Amino acid sequence: MSKNNEVLTVPWLLAIAFLLLAAAMFEKGLNLFGMSMPLVAVYPRQLLDWAVAIATFEIALTLRQLFEARNRE
């Protein structure tokens, strides 16, 4: 039996989650000084919620893959 090291990773989802987290922190910092980022029409809390949802989805995909890989062995 040959070992198949097939790995499903979605690094762009994790990158998007971290970019949204950074944008939320930056927007909140600007809001403390009475300013806002241009082209962002949402509250920092909404950006944070989106980042958490995407990161949770990425974690779920990774855990599912690890579970299936363990069951194949």
N, C-alpha and C positions, 0 to 999 in steps of 0.2 A: 504494500500500500504506500503510495507516494504522498508526501505531505504537500498540501496545497496551501500556500501562504497568501491566499487571496484576502486582501484587506480593503474594506470599504471605508474610506475616510472622506469626510466632507469638510476640508479645511476652510473653504470659502464661507461656510456658515459660521464657523467659529470666528473668522476674521470680521464678518459683518456684525456679529454680536459685540465684539470688542470695539469696533468703530462706533456702533450705536451707544455703547457705554461711555466712550470718550466724548462723543457729541453731547450726551446728556449731562456729563460733568461740566463740560465747557459752557453749555447753555445755562446751567444753573449758576455757574460762576459769573457769567455776564448778567444774569437776572439780578444777582445781588447788587450790581452796580447800576441797575436800571436800563441795561441794554439788552439786545437780543441778536442772535445770529440771523443774517438775512436768509431768505428762502426756507426758513424753518417755521412752520405755522402750527407746531404742536408744543405741548408743555414738556419739560424735561422728564417728568414722571412717565409720560407716554413713551418717550425714547427708551427709558429704562425698562419699562414693561416689555417692549419689543425685543430688547437685548436679552432679557431673561427668558422669554419664550423661545427665541432662536437657540440660545445656549442649552436650554432644557431639551429641545428637539435633537440637537447634536449629541448630547449625552445619552439620550434614549437610543439613538441609532447605533452609537458605539457599544452600549451595553447589550443591545440585541445581537450585534455581530459577535461579540465575545461569547455570549451565551450559545449561539449557534455553532461557533468554532469549538467550544468545549464539548458540545453534544456530538459533534462529528468524530471526536477522538475516542 
